[in-house]
Amino acid sequence: MNGLAAAGSRYARALSRLVGGATAMYVLALGMSGCAVLLTVALPPRERGLLVATTTSATVAVAVGGMSLETFLLARGRGWLVEAAGRRSLAVYAATVPLAAALAWGFAKYSGQASLAGAAIGAACLAAGTIPGAAGLVTGGLQGVYRYRAAFATLAPLLYLVLIALSVRRAGTWLLVWLGCQATMAVAMWLRYGGPLARMLGRASSGPEQVVRMGVTHAGAVAQIFTFRFDQLALSRYQGPDALAVYSLAINAVEFAQAGAVVQAQRALGDHEEGAASRLPGMLRRAVQVALGMGVLVLAGLAAIGAVAQGYHGALLLGALLLPRSVAVAVDKMLSARLVNLGRERATALIGTGTAVLAVLAYPVVAAGYGTVGLAVVSVLLFVLQGTASAVVLRGRRHPRPAAPPAPATVESGAAGNG
């Protein structure tokens, strides 16, 4: 009984740390973003397509032009930010704002449907809010940063409900609300976490900026964003906003099915104990089971949306076609995490870049000739290919080819070490 009571006490303490913690805030922000996406089906497909084309152009631009600033600053550490970084460093970080805005304008232009000004302003706001957010994460404000993000993620669906109540069915008005939310969050982030950045104006940078390292860190993220999002820009360009509205709804839905793989991938990434390789198959099975289970719920949700929202019935078919993509992504996240765990970051970057190049080449051709169904099939194939490549590289890592014929004892020892 005492043991049971002690276990219950430990569980209660762990639960209290989780509630209100960074993980809970991340989940809340994700859920609120999903609510916002769901509420946009109140718009006619054409209007929703215009909204999605603009917001996608902005978010892709920030992912490309933001230079993975949070990851980079976290890698450099608190000491760098509060002691060594100065005016030159701040100028480098601030340059991500106009870069993201310029890229958003270009992506919006390519889409053929998006608001050029809306995409550029949205990207600028998102990038501007990322800079103090990164500073907050580095200086120990992990929980606070995610609490702010969760709060402002809640703001958008609340305002969307007001638009629905007022029967506003123009994408331009919804876009203004979205832009207002991004701008407000950026200002709030600077007010709360901009202190270390403001102090950088008073000192010179004392070390190299390592821009090359920033670029290398960022390369994998750029590759991923093109594989994940360029299909929507291509579809907007070649099939118009109506097709994009339905396709993006299915994409957003199935991506929730793969969200559970993030936690499993983090566990694989941090598992440096003996037997990590033998634990990977079980973690893979759990990730696939969660993706499939969530996928069933997602398809039920898409069926319900198609039944009540005019013009969105095709999302169910696309969701069914895209469900294997969520499974493939879940598997690849796990395998890539294991490769990084083994020090094979270059392999994962090369695989991601190769898949991204194929995506940029294939998506426009398929979007123009085969529409949403063709894009869904090709997207699944690309992620299956990426996961297969990761599996092949990982299998090769388990059985490395020796540089020279070793002695029998050495072979046995090496095999045991790699098991």
Helices and strands as residue ranges (DSSP letters): H 2-18, H 22-39, G 40-42, H 45-65, H 69-76, H 78-79, I 80-84, H 87-94, H 96-111, H 116-138, H 142-165, H 171-193, H 195-200, H 211-239, H 241-257, H 260-270, H 276-308, H 315-341, H 345-398, H 408-418
